[in-house]
């Protein structure tokens, strides 16, 4: 890992909110492509998934999701349950950020796609009675669409998403989900 990346991680952990956010944006941008430094930070990120600081939990889940494509050893296959657990975080903002980025784990390969499909399906079905259940389910559908577009497997993933949407009991929510599938935004 070169010094500039080390500096970004240091800035991310600094107490300065502006510097921390700028570092986060730059690190996320770097991890959009495979990087050679993933394993230098992997263990710390996994540990931080259960950190007392919600910002560390959120960053770690999002960063690990992005680093999945830089994981030739397949560590994500072992660590995925810890990442997926953050979709149920006590802080809804942390949970939502994780839900919105976990699709990127699927960029690591077919086994990772299967993990993401299972986790997002469970999150969709498990949201019954939650305060933000409709929003959670719509986020799941958007994540599935992003995954389908990214891995070029729209057919199978679309079929999966369609089954979830068909199971939605609320007609208004189902319409929102179908609209989100057609135009997930960014």
Buried (B, 14 or more C-beta within 10 A) or exposed (E): BEEEBEEBBEBBBEEEEEBBEBBBEBBBEBBEEBBEBBBEBBEBBBEBBEBEEBBBBBBBBBBBBBBBBBBEEEBBBEBBEBBBBBBBBEEBEBBBBBBBBBBBBBBBBEEBBEBBBEBBBBBBEEBEEBEEBBBBBBBBBBBBBBBBEBBEBBEEBBEBBBEBBEEBEEEEBBEBBBEBBEEBEE
